[in-house]
Amino acid sequence: MYRQECYKIFSKKSIYLVFITIVLLLVYVHQLPTDMTMRESVFEELEETWGGPVTEEKVERARESMNAADAGEVSNHTFELRATDYVQFLVTGAAMQKQDQSERLTMLEAEMHDFDEGTYEHREAAIEHDMLQALDDVHGFYLIRSWREMFELIEPTTHVLLLSILIFLGLSPVFADEYTNRTTDLILATKHGKTKLVSAKLLASLSYIVIVFLSLQIINSFLNLLKFGGIAGWDAPIQGISSGLDSLSRLSYDGSPYNFDVWQFFLLTIALQLFASIAVGVIVLLLSFLTKNTMITFFVSSIIIATPALLQQLGTTDGFLGYLTDFSFLKLMQVSTLFTQFQAYNLFDYPVLYPYLLFILFAVVTGLLIMLTYRLFRNQQISH
C-alpha cells in the first residue's frame, strides 16, 4: 500500500515541472554577477592580515586606510584595492557590533540589578546576559564563502514560497483523489483499510517531502560551492555573516546572541526546515481529507501560508495579529530568521526563547493533527 501511495504522488507530472522550474531559477540566480564572491586568492591573503576577531590595532589600521581612500590619497580602482576596502569595511563594522554587545551587557547587568531575582524581567535579562557573555570574541572578519545562501533557497520568503508550492502540489490530492476516483468506500470495506491507508499516505507524504527537500538543498549547496569556490568559513562563528556581504539575502547574524559555528548552524537550519516542511505537509493532508477537493486544499493551504506574510507587509502585527504572525507556519519555515536576535516570550512568568517555543508548539500541534487525521478517517462511514 505504501508503494502504491508513493506512486500516486510521484506520478504527477506537475511536481516535476515545478521542480525543474525551481532548479532553473536557482541556476539563474547563482549565475547573477556579484562584486565580491570571496573566491579570489586576494581574499585569502587579506584573511591572513585581517582575519579572526577584531582588535584595536586592526580597527585603527582599517580606519586610517579607509580615511586615506576617502581623501583620495589612495586609489582603489583595482580589484585588489576594492577588495581591501571591502574587508576593512567588514572589520570596522564588526568592531561596532562588538561595542554594541559590550553596551548591551552593561545595560542587562543594570536591569538585573534593578529587578528582584524572582521577577520575569530579571530572568529575561539574565538569560540574554548569559548568552551574550558566552559569545566571547566572535566579531571579526571571517572568510565565509558559500554558506550564507545555503541556509535558505535564495532568501527566506522565497524559500517558503518554493517549498510550499511543491508540498501543496504533491500532497493536496493525497486524500482528495480517493473521493474524486470513488475508491474510498472500497478501501474502507477492507479489514484494516482505515488505519493502514492513513499510515501509508502519511509515510508516502513524508518520503515525498524528504526527497524534494533534500534534493533542493543538495542542488542549492552544489551551486553555492560552485559559485563561491569552497566551504571556507565552516568553523567561523555565525556572527561573521554580516549584512555587508554581497548577497541576495539581507539577513545578518552579527547581532545574534546564539553561539553557533557556521557548520552547526547549517545543520540546525536544515533539520528545522525539514521539520517545518513536514508540519506544513501534515496540515495539507488534513485539509485534503476535510475538503475532499484538490483545488480547495491548495487554495486554503496557500491562504494559511500567505496571510501572515500579508499582515507583515501591511504592518498590522500588533496585539493578537502579532501572535498570529509570530506563531505561524510562515515563521516556522523561515528558520534562518529566528536566530538573528534575542527574543523571548513570557510562559507562566518564565522567559522561553522564541525559536524553542515555536518549534515545541508546532511539534505538539503536528502530533495532534496526525492523531486527528487518524481519528477522523477511522470514523469515516461507507457511503451507500
N, C-alpha and C positions, 0 to 999 in steps of 0.2 A: 504493500500500500504506500509506503514511503517513497519507493522508486516511482510509482505512478504519479504521486503528488509532485515530486521533483520534475518529472517530465512535463506535467501540466504547466508548471511555472516557466521552466527553461525553454519550452517550445514556442513561447510567444515571441514573434518577430519584433514587436515594438520595443522590447527591452534591449535587443541587440542594436537596433537603430539608434536608440537614445544613448546607449553605452558608447558606441562608435563616435557619435556626435560629441559626447563629453571628452573622449580621448583626443579627438581632433582639436577641440577647444583648448585643452591642456597643452597640446603640442604648439598650437598657435601662440598662446600666452607665453610659453617658455622661449619662443623664438623672438619675442619682442626685445629690442635692444635696451640695454641698461648701461649706465655710465660706469658703474663700479660692481663688477661681479666678484672681485677679490680673488679671481683665479690667476691673475698675472703674478709673475715672480717678484715684482716690486713690492707686493704686499707681504711676502714672506720676509723680505729684507726690512720692511717697516715694522713688522711684528717683533723682530729682534731688538729694535730700538724702543718701540712704544708699547709693546705687548705686555699683558698682565695688569695687575691692579694699578690704579693711578697713584702717583707720588707727587709731592710738592715740586720736586725737581722737574718731572715730566710736564706738569701743568705749566710751570713757569717758562720752560723752553718752548712749549707749544704756543703759548700766548705771545711770546716775543716773536716767533716766526710768523704767526698769523697777523700781528700788528705790522710787521715789515712788509708782508704781502699786501695788506690794505693800503699802506702808504706808497706802494709802487716801487719799493726798494728791491723787491724780489719778483721776478717774472714767474708766472705759473701757467705758461702756455703749453708746456709739455705735459704728457700724461703722468709722468713720474712726479712732477711737482703738484699737479692737481690731486693725485692720489695721496701725497704727503699732506696737503691741506685738508683733505677729507679725513684722514686718520687723526690729524691734530684736532679737528673739529669734534671727533668722537671722544678724544681724550679729555678735552675741556668740558664736554657735555657730561661725561662720566664723573668728573670732579664735582660738578654742580649737583648731580644726583647723590653723590657721597655726602656732600654738605647737607642736602635736604634730609637724608637719612639721619645724620647726626642731630639736626634740629628737631626732627620728629621724635627721636629717642628722648631728647631733653623735655619735649612737650608731654610725652607719655609718662615720664617719671614725675612730672608736676601733677598730672591728672591722678596718678596712683597715690600721690601724697595727699591730694585734696579730698579724695573719696575714701570712705571706710572700706576695709578689706572685703567685707561680705556683700558689697553692692555690685550691681551689674556693671556699672561704669568702671569700677576698679578692675573687675575680672576681664572686661573687654580690653582695657588699656594694658593690662599685664600680658595678655596673650599676644597682642601686636608687638609690645615691647620685647618679649622673649623671641619672637620670630625675627625681628629686625636685628636684635643683638646676636643671634645665631648666624647671621649672614657674614659677619666679619668684613674683610676686604674683598667684595665681589665686583665692585665697579671699576671698569677699566676698558682697555681695548683688547678684544679677542678676535682672532681671525676666524670668524664664523661664516662659512660659505653657503652651503646648501640647505642648512637645517630650517631656516625660518619658514619657507614655503612648504616644508614637509609636515608642519603642524596642521596645515589645512590645505584644501584644494583651492588655490589662488588666494582666497581670503575668507573669513568666517561665514559671512552671509551667503556667498557663492557656494561654499562648501555645503551648507544646509540645503540650498536650492537643488544642487546637482544630486546629492544623495537622496533627498526626499522624492524627487521625480522618479528615480529608479525604484525606490521602495514602493511608491504608490502604484506604479505600472505593474510591478511584479506581483504584489500582494492584494491589490483591490479585487481581483477576480477569484481569489482562492476559495471563498465560501459562496460568493455571489454566482459563480458559474454553475455550481451544483443545482441551484434553483432555476437558473436560466435553461440548463440542459435537462431539468426534471429528473435528476439522478439521486436526489436526496432521499426520497422515500425508499428506494431500493437499498441504499446503504443503511438506513435506519432499521430496516426489516431484518438485517443480519444480527447474529447473536451478540457480537461485540462491536458492532458498527459505530455506535455513538462515541465510545471512548477512543477506539483505535483511529477513527477518522480524524478527530481533533488532534491527537498526538502526531499522526502522520503529517497533517497540514502544518502544525507548529514546527516540527523538525525540518520539513522541506523548506518552510519560510526562513527558518534560522540558517539553513545551509545556503539559501539564496543570498541572504543579507551578508553573511560572512564572505562568500565568494566575490560578490560585487564589491564590497567594501575593501577587502584586501587587494583585489585586482586594481582598483583605482589608486590605492595607496602605493602599491608597488610601481605602477606606471608613473605616478607623480614623483615618487622618490627617485626613480631612474632618470627622469627628465631633469630634476634638480641637480643630481650628481653630474649629469652630462653638461649642464649649463654652467655650474659653478665650480666644476673641476675637483671635487673631492669632498671628504667628510671632515675637513679641518674644523676645529672648534667643538668637537663632540664632547670634550671634557671641560668646556668652559661653563661658568655659571650662566643661567638664563638672563641675568641682568645685563649680560653683554649684547643681548639682542635689543638694539635701540631703535627708536623711530627715525634716527638719522640714516639707517641702512636703506639702500636703494631697493625698494620692494613695492609690489602692488598692495600688500597688506600693510596697514598703518599701525598694527599692533606693536606695542613697546613693552618690554618687561624690565626696563631699567629701574622702575619704581616698585617692582614686585617684592613682597616680603617673603615669598616662598623660596626655600633653599633647595633648588634642584640644579643638577648639571644638565646640559643640553640633551644628552642621550637619555637621561632619566625622564626628563620632561616629554621627550618624543614618545617613549614607550607608554608613559602615563596617558598622554592625549590620545594615542592610538587605541588603548584599551577602553578609555572612557567614551570615545567617539563610537566605537563598535557597540558598546552597551547602549548608548543613546540611539543608535540606528535600530537596534533590536527593540528598544522600548517603543519607538515610533512604529515599527513593524507590528507589534502586538496590538496597538490601538487601531491600526489599519485592518487587521484581521477581525477584530471585534466589530468594527463598522461594516466590514464586508458581510458578516453574519447578520447583523441587525438590519441593514438596509436591503440586503439581497439584490443589490444592483451595483454593478461595477462603476458606472459613471457617477452615481451619487456618493459612493465610497471615496472615489478620487476627489470629488469636489469638497466633501466635508473634511477630509484629511488635509486638503490644501488650506482650508479656512483655519483649521486648528494650528497649522504651522505659520500661516501668513498674518493672522490677526495680531499677535504680539509685535511683529515687525512693523505693521501699520501703526500701532499705538506708539511705538518708538519714534517713527517718522513724524507723527502728529504732535509729539511732545506731551501726550496725555498719559503719563505714567506716575501720577500721584495717587496716594491712598490705595484703595483696593486694586485699581488698574496697575499700579506699580508691582504689587504682589503677583498679579495675573501675568505680568510680563516676566518678572524675575523667576517665577516658578512655572515655566512653560516648556514645551517640547523644543521650541526655538532655542532658548537659552541652554537647554540640556545638550543640544547638538553643537552649539558654539563653544566647545570645550576650551579652546585656546584663549578665549576672552575672560574666563573665570579666574585666571591666576595673575592678572596684570596689577591688581591692587588688593589691599586688605578690605574685606567686607564680611561682617558677621551679623547674625540675626539672634534676637532675644528668644530663647526657647526655655520657658519655665525659669526665667531670671538667670539663665546661663548663656553666654555667647557661644554660638556654633558657627564655624567658618562656612561661608556661603557655598563653596563647591561641595563640601562634605554633606551639608544639609540637603542640597539639591539632589545629589545622587542617591543618598539614603532614602529620601522621599520617593523618588521615581523607581527605586528598586522595590519598595513596598507596593507602590501603585501598579507597577508592571506585574508583580506576582499576583495581586488581586485581580487584575484584568484577565490574566491567564486562567485563574480559578473561575472567574465569571463566565468566560467563554466555554469552559468545560461544562459548567452547571447549566447554562442556557441551552447548549446543544443536547445534553442528556435529557433535558425536559422537553425537547422538541418532539412533537407528535407527528405520526404519519398521517398525511392528508388523504382523504378518500375522494 
